[in-house]
């Protein structure tokens, strides 16, 4: 099966080169790395944006480069400590269209954020897990995982409803924890490791509706963290749908700190949505 997954492409511009991901599904370009003048790079990316109907250009910058990107119309949406191999990473974005820059649900998002922060000092109680087996996922679980993501999300930023794709990411620094009930996977979460910058994204969180409200996602995050702690990684972070009360509460309870909001960042559940950044420094 052919997977339509954004690949890192090398581009050339005036007196410089860059590696970028052109993400047609999420209508965004991510700058992975570059050498050369920021102004010349952005000029090239604007041409690519027009050709590919892109609405947003993103870059995680060091402190030293922030002003150069701001001069080209980028704004800072989040700051993550230790993101770049122990140094802060600044999430910068340039919105190509007015529509992409506008969030229509800010009051609701702020209510979710306020509510989630009320749980910051509340401990998780793991008292229902005799019914569930918590374990690492293997490639043999890929089909059930794809069915879970396909059922929970109308659309998802990456093709997690494709079992071949799940096997692909398992081979590329992503590992999953799952909750199993009567031999069926009912909840899952993953850790996406960046071995270069030593950060880890806690992601791909999904639970069947019938098994929500039982603390399963909190348990899976806890189990993922147990495997990551004591290793060389500098920071854990997650992008939670800003209107999802449950997921924001999960990370608040696990001592993650809110660090910013990425506007219209992902196409998920049928539309573009804002994502809250939650961070835990190790």
C-alpha positions in Angstrom: 0.0 0.0 0.0 1.4 3.4 -1.0 1.5 5.8 2.0 1.0 9.5 1.3 3.2 10.7 4.2 5.0 14.0 4.3 8.6 13.5 3.5 11.6 15.6 4.2 12.6 17.4 1.0 15.7 19.3 0.3 15.2 22.7 -1.4 17.6 25.3 -2.7 17.1 29.1 -2.5 19.3 32.1 -3.0 22.7 31.3 -1.4 21.1 28.6 0.8 19.6 25.2 1.3 16.9 23.8 3.6 15.1 20.6 4.6 11.3 21.0 4.8 8.2 18.9 5.2 5.4 19.8 2.8 2.2 18.5 4.5 -0.6 18.6 2.0 -3.2 17.2 4.4 -2.6 19.7 7.1 -1.8 22.5 4.6 1.4 23.5 6.3 5.1 23.5 5.7 7.5 22.7 8.5 11.1 23.9 8.3 13.3 21.1 9.6 16.7 22.8 9.1 18.3 25.4 6.9 21.5 27.3 6.0 21.4 30.8 4.6 19.4 34.0 5.0 16.0 33.7 6.6 14.5 36.3 4.2 15.6 34.3 1.1 14.3 31.1 2.7 10.9 32.6 3.4 10.7 34.0 -0.2 11.2 30.4 -1.5 8.6 29.0 0.9 6.0 31.5 -0.1 6.4 30.3 -3.7 6.0 26.7 -2.5 3.0 27.7 -0.4 1.2 29.1 -3.4 1.9 26.0 -5.4 0.7 23.6 -2.7 -2.2 25.7 -1.2 -0.4 26.0 2.1 -1.9 28.0 4.9 0.8 28.0 7.6 4.6 27.8 7.7 6.2 26.5 11.0 9.6 26.4 12.5 11.0 25.6 16.0 13.7 28.2 16.4 16.6 28.8 18.8 16.5 32.1 20.6 19.2 33.6 18.3 17.0 33.3 15.2 13.7 34.6 16.5 14.0 38.2 15.4 15.0 37.3 11.9 11.8 35.2 11.6 9.7 37.9 13.2 10.9 40.3 10.6 9.5 38.0 7.9 6.0 37.9 9.5 6.4 34.9 11.9 4.8 35.1 15.4 5.7 33.0 18.5 2.9 30.6 19.5 4.7 28.5 22.2 8.0 28.1 24.0 9.2 24.6 25.1 12.1 24.4 27.5 14.9 21.9 26.7 13.3 21.2 23.3 16.5 21.6 21.3 18.9 19.2 23.0 18.6 21.0 26.4 18.0 24.5 25.0 14.6 26.2 24.6 12.6 25.8 21.4 10.4 28.6 20.2 7.4 27.5 18.0 7.2 30.2 15.3 4.4 30.4 12.7 3.7 32.4 9.6 0.0 32.4 8.5 -0.4 32.7 4.8 -4.2 33.4 4.9 -6.3 35.5 7.3 -8.7 32.5 7.7 -5.9 30.2 8.9 -4.8 32.8 11.5 -8.3 33.3 13.0 -9.5 31.0 15.9 -13.2 31.1 16.4 -13.3 29.2 19.7 -11.0 31.1 22.0 -13.5 31.6 24.8 -14.3 27.9 24.9 -10.6 27.1 24.8 -9.9 29.4 27.7 -12.6 27.7 29.7 -11.0 24.3 29.0 -7.6 25.6 30.0 -8.9 27.1 33.3 -10.7 23.8 34.1 -7.7 21.6 33.3 -5.4 23.7 35.5 -7.7 23.1 38.5 -6.6 19.4 38.4 -2.9 20.2 38.5 -2.4 19.1 42.1 -4.8 16.1 41.9 -3.4 12.6 42.0 -4.4 9.9 39.7 -6.2 6.9 41.2 -5.5 3.7 39.4 -8.2 1.5 40.9 -10.0 0.0 37.8 -7.1 -1.8 36.1 -7.8 -5.3 37.1 -10.2 -5.3 34.1 -7.5 -4.0 31.7 -4.2 -5.4 30.5 -1.7 -2.5 30.0 1.2 -3.5 27.7 3.5 -2.4 24.9 2.1 -2.7 21.4 3.7 -4.7 18.7 3.3 -4.8 14.9 0.7 -7.6 15.4 -1.5 -4.9 17.0 -1.4 -2.6 14.0 -4.7 -3.6 12.6 -6.6 -3.1 15.8 -4.8 0.2 16.4 -5.8 1.4 13.0 -9.4 0.4 13.7 -9.3 2.4 17.0 -8.0 5.6 15.4 -10.4 5.3 12.5 -13.4 4.9 14.9 -12.4 7.7 17.3 -11.3 10.4 14.7 -13.2 11.6 11.7 -9.9 12.9 10.4 -6.4 12.8 11.9 -3.2 14.7 11.1 -1.4 11.6 10.1 -2.8 8.3 8.5 -3.2 6.4 11.8 -6.1 4.5 10.3 -3.6 2.7 8.1 -2.0 -0.3 9.7 1.0 -0.1 7.3 1.7 3.4 8.5 1.5 2.3 12.1 4.1 -0.4 11.4 6.2 2.2 9.6 6.2 4.6 12.6 7.0 1.7 15.0 10.2 1.3 13.0 11.0 5.0 13.3 11.3 5.9 16.9 7.6 5.6 18.0 6.4 3.2 20.6 2.9 2.6 21.8 1.3 1.6 25.1 -2.2 0.0 24.9 -5.0 -1.0 27.2 -6.6 -4.3 26.3 -10.1 -5.4 27.4 -11.3 -8.9 26.6 -8.6 -9.3 24.0 -9.5 -6.0 22.3 -7.4 -2.8 22.2 -9.6 -0.1 23.7 -7.1 2.7 24.4 -3.7 3.7 23.1 -1.0 6.4 23.3 2.4 6.7 21.9 5.8 8.3 22.5 7.4 9.9 19.4 11.1 10.2 20.1 13.4 12.8 18.5 16.9 11.2 19.1 18.7 14.3 17.7 17.1 17.0 19.9 16.3 14.6 22.8 12.7 15.5 23.1 9.7 13.2 23.1 6.1 13.9 21.9 3.3 12.1 23.8 0.8 11.6 21.1 -1.8 9.4 19.3 -4.1 9.3 22.3 -7.4 7.5 21.7 -10.0 5.6 23.7 -13.2 4.0 22.6 -16.2 5.9 23.9 -17.4 3.0 26.0 -14.2 2.9 28.0 -13.7 6.6 28.6 -13.8 8.1 32.1 -11.9 5.2 33.6 -8.5 6.9 33.8 -7.0 4.7 31.0 -5.3 7.5 29.1 -3.7 8.8 32.3 -2.4 5.3 33.0 -1.0 4.9 29.5 0.8 8.3 29.8 2.1 7.2 33.2 3.5 3.9 31.7 5.1 5.7 28.8 6.8 8.1 31.1 8.2 5.2 33.2 10.0 3.9 30.1 11.4 7.3 29.2 12.6 8.5 32.6 16.2 7.8 33.5 17.2 8.0 29.8 18.9 10.8 28.0 15.7 12.7 27.0 15.4 16.3 28.1 11.7 17.1 27.8 8.3 15.5 27.2 5.6 17.5 25.4 2.2 17.0 23.9 -0.2 18.8 21.6 -3.7 18.4 22.9 -6.8 19.5 21.1 -7.6 22.8 22.8 -11.3 22.1 23.1 -10.8 18.6 24.5 -11.4 18.9 28.2 -10.4 15.3 29.0 -7.0 15.3 27.3 -6.0 18.7 28.7 -6.9 17.5 32.2 -4.8 14.3 31.7 -1.6 16.3 31.1 -2.4 18.8 33.8 -2.8 16.0 36.3 0.5 14.5 35.2 2.4 17.7 36.0 2.7 19.0 32.5 2.7 22.8 32.2 0.7 24.7 29.5 3.2 26.4 27.2 1.2 27.9 24.3 -1.4 27.3 21.6 -0.8 26.5 18.0 -3.7 28.0 16.0 -5.4 26.0 13.3 -2.5 23.6 13.4 -3.9 20.2 12.6 -6.8 18.9 10.5 -8.5 16.6 13.1 -12.0 15.4 13.6 -13.1 16.9 10.3 -11.6 20.5 10.5 -8.6 22.5 11.5 -8.2 22.9 15.2 -6.0 24.7 17.7 -3.6 22.6 19.8 -2.5 23.3 23.3 1.2 22.6 24.1 1.8 20.8 27.4 5.4 20.4 28.6 7.2 18.4 31.3 11.0 19.0 31.7 12.9 15.9 32.8 
